[in-house]
Amino acid sequence: MYPEKPPRQFNILGNCKKYGLSTWQCPQFLFLIMGAIIIASELTFYFLGNYYIEDPKIVILAISGLTMILFVIAFTITKGFENLAESNRMKSEFISVVSHQLRAPLSNLSWTIELIMSGRLGKIEASQLEYFKILKENNGRMKDLVSNLLTVSRLQSANLILKSKIFPLEDLLNDAIKSFWPYAKASNIEIKTNIEKNLPKVSAPPDQIKMVVENLLDNAIRYTQGKGKVTITIKKTGKNIYFSIEDSGVGVPQSDQKYLFQKFFRSENAMKRQTQGSGLGLYIAKSIIEKSKGKIGFESQENVGTTFWFTLPIKNQQGKA
């Protein structure tokens, strides 16, 4: 088997795809832009030099020296960006490969634990059962983390294909609430909905939007301490459907709010109350909503609560967003 040929140095589209970057972020494209700027600067310097300097040899030498210096600087900067892009690509590939390799043994471990706990292999004492429950819970956390890492890797490498469909967002929400109802009841959290009637359908990838809704609902319940309330609103605003989920939880400190959608970030007060969580959920949610041509944001006050919201485009009469 022959090794994969690397993209040619000036194959801009190939390099952009390789690094998972947009054209405007590609090192080679930036190098071309910088080259064009340098050429324009040199032409300007040439005309000004001819106007103010009588000896043309001095003008030519000055332009040649300046051109060489600027191109060396441009090449050095571009090479640095290319090395960073390559490092980021290799990191994403490493995470993807490791995550894929971990999925099979974690699934096998989960099935084994379920089989032992069922008692079909022999009687399990009550004291032993508690340890198996702990093992099952931690295995579930590992599976969730691996799944999130795979999603992040695909989002960064543009390998996550988002297939938009036309569907009612309120139906997706109702399914999510049914799934989380036992968790909310056990946490003494009341879930209220405020859904506008006769809402138009949205155009978005349903599986990924479901992931976003479940993540926001899970956070709202998880970070609301004691008896609390979660209020979910869906309404039409212009050409979009507006979704918001408001909780009466711990809130996010003002100093942490600017980092909230970054990978692996968890606010200090959240970590004090909950040890679980990878800090990837909100990053994934933001990436999915933005790739679905929507917007996402939040408002929060510490010890009062947080409201997360996002918008999704409404389908038009031709079935397009």
N, C-alpha and C positions, 0 to 999 in steps of 0.2 A: 504494500500500500504506500503510495507516494505522499509525502507531506503536503499539506495545503499551501498553495502559493500565496505569499503575502500580497496585498493590493499594491499596485504601482504607486510610486511616491506622489505623482500628480493626478492620480485617479481620485478626484475629490469625492464623487458620490460613493465610490468603493470604500474609501477611508471613513467617510461619515457613517456608513452602514456598519463598518467594522467596529468603530468606537461607540456606536449607538448615540450619535450626536446629530443635531440639526446642522444644516449647511453653514449657517452663520456662526456656529461654534466649532467648526472643523479647523484644526491647525493649518492644513494646507490651503483652505479657502482664505483664512486670515492672512496667510503669507502672501497670497495673490493680491489681496486688498492693500496690504502694507506696501507691496511692490508698486502698485498703481499710485499710491500716495507719494512714494519716493520719487517716481518718475515725474509726477506733476510738480513736486517741489523742486526737482532739478531743472525742469524747463523754466519754472519761474525764476530760479536763481540765475539761469543762463541769460535770460533776457535782461534781468536787473544788472547782472555783471557786465554785459555788453554796453549797457547804458552808462554805468558809473566807472567802469575800469577800461582804460584805453588799450592795454596790452592783452590780446586774445589768449596768449599762452597762459597767463596767470588765471584767466577765467576757466580755461580747460582743465588746468591742474587742480584748481580749487573744486570744480565740479566733480572731477574724477575721484579726488580724495574723499569728498563728502559722500558721494554715491557709495564708495566702498565701505565707509564707516556705517552708513545707514543700513546697507544690505546685511552687513555682519551682525548688527544689532537686531534687525528683523529676523534673520535666520536663527540667532541664538534664542530669542524670545519664542519663536514658533516651535523650535525644537524642544524647548522646555514644556510648552503646552502639549506637544505630541507625546512626550514621555509621561506626563501626568495622565493623558487620555489612555495611553497604553496600560499604565498601572491600574487605572480604574477598570478597564476592560478585563484585565487578568484577574482582578479581585472579584468582579462580578461572575466571571466564568468559574472561579474556584468555589464561590458560594453556591452557585448553581449545581456544580458537580457533587459537592459534598452533601448538599440538601437532597439531591436525587438518591445518593447512596444511602442516606439515613432513613429514607421513607420506608424501604422494604423491611429492615430489621425492626423498626419501631412498630410497623403494622403487625409483624409476626409476634412481637412481644405483647402487643395488645390482645391478639387472639389467644395467646397462651395464657395470659392472666385471666381472660374471660372464661376459658375452659377450666382452669383450676378453681376459680370462684364458683363455677356452676355446680361443683361437687361430683361431676361425672368421673373424675379420676380418683375419687376417694373423699372421705369426709374431711371438712375443713373446720377446725376449731374457731370459736368466736374471736379469740385473741389473735389467731393467725389471719382471720378475715380482715381485721382492721389494717394490718400491714399490707395486705394485698390491695385494699382500697387506696391506701396512700401511694402504692406503686402504680396503680392504674391512673390516679389523678396526675402524678408527675409525668407518666408516659403521655397522657393527653396534652399536657403543657408542651412537651417536647415536639409532639406532632404539630401543634398549632404554630410553634416557633419555626419549624422546618417549612411549613406551608407558607408562612409569611415571608420567610427568606427567599423562597422560590418565586413568590409573586413580585417581590421587590426586584429580584434579579431580572425577571422577564420585563418588568416595567422599564428598567434602566437600559436594557439591551434592545428594546422595541420588539421583543419576541412574543409579548402578550397581545394576542389578537382580540380586539374588542368588536364584537358583532352586534351592531345596534338593531333593536327590534321595537315595534310599537306595542306598548303595554300600559295598563293603568297603575300608577305608582301606589295608589291606596291599597290595591290587592296585594302587592308585594309587602307593604307595611303590615297589613293584617296577618299575613303568614308569619312575619318576623315576630309580631307580638305574641302569637300563639306559641311559638317556640320558646320565647323568653318568659312566658307567664308564670310557670312554676318557679323560676329563678327570682322573678320580681316578688312573688308572693312570699317566698322563703326569706327574702331580704326586707319584707315589710314595706315594699314600694308600690305606690298606686300609679298605674299608667292611664293617662287620659288622652283622648284624641280629639282634635278639632279639624275635621276634614270638610272642606268646601264641597257642596253638592255639584253634580254634573261637571266634574273636572275633565278636561281633555286629556288624552293619553300623551305619554312622553316618548321621545325617541332616544333610546340609550341601550347599552348592553345589560340585560336584566340580571344575569348572574353576578356581574361585578357590582352593580348598584345594590343588589341584595347584600353583598359583602360589606358595602359602605354603611347601609342602614343597620345591619346587625352589629357592626363595630360601634357605631354611635350609640345604639340602644344599650349595648353591653357596658360601655363606659358610663352612660348616664345612671344605670342601676348600680354599677360597681362602686362609683365614687359618691354615692348618696348614703350618708350614714344615718342609722336609725330609721324612724318612720319618715318617709319622704314622698315626693311626688315627681313624676316625669310627665311632661305635657308635650305631645307631638302635634304639629300643625302642618297641613298641606293645603295650599291655595294657589290660585293662578295670579301671576304678576306679569303683565305684558305678554311677551311671547314665550314665557317660561313658567314652569311649575316650581313653586317655592316650598321647600321642606325644611322644617326646623324641629329640633328636639331640645326642650328646656328641662333642666333638672334643678333640684334644690340641694346640690351636693357641696363638696369642699371648695369648688372654684379653682381658678388658676391664678397664682400670684402675678402681679403686673410685670415683675422682672423676668418671669418665665414665658410670658405670652408670645414673644417674638420667636421663640424656639419651638413652639408647640407642634408644628408640622414637619420638623426635622426628624430624620431617621434616628432611632434609638433614644430619643429624648423623652424623659419623664420628669414632670415637675416634682420639686422636693416634697411638697405636702401630700402629693399622691403616693409617693414611695413610702411615706411614713404610715399611711393607712392601708396600702395594698402592696404586697411584695410581688404579686403576679404582674405580668405584662412585659412585652418586649420593646415597647416604644416604636413599633412599626405601623400600628393600625391607622393612625391619623395621616402618616406619610402616604400609605397606600390609598386611603380614602381621597386625599387631595389629588393624587396622581390620576386616579380613575375618573373623578369628577371633571378634572380639567381636560383629560383625553376624550371625555364624552361631551365636550363643548359647553360645560357648565361652570359654575363658580361655587366656591366654598369659603366659609369664614366662621367666625365665632365671636361671642361677647361673654365676658366672664368677670366675676367679682369674687375674690377670695372669701370663703365662709358664707357665701350667699347662694351661688350657683353658676351654671354655665349654660349658654344656648349655642348649639352648633346649627348651622344652616347650610343648605346648598340649593342650587337651582339646576334644572335640566330643561333643554329645549322641548317645546311642544311640537308635535308633528303637524305639518300643514295638510291641506286638502289632498295633495298628491302622495301623502304618506312619508314626506321627508321633513327633517328638522329645519 
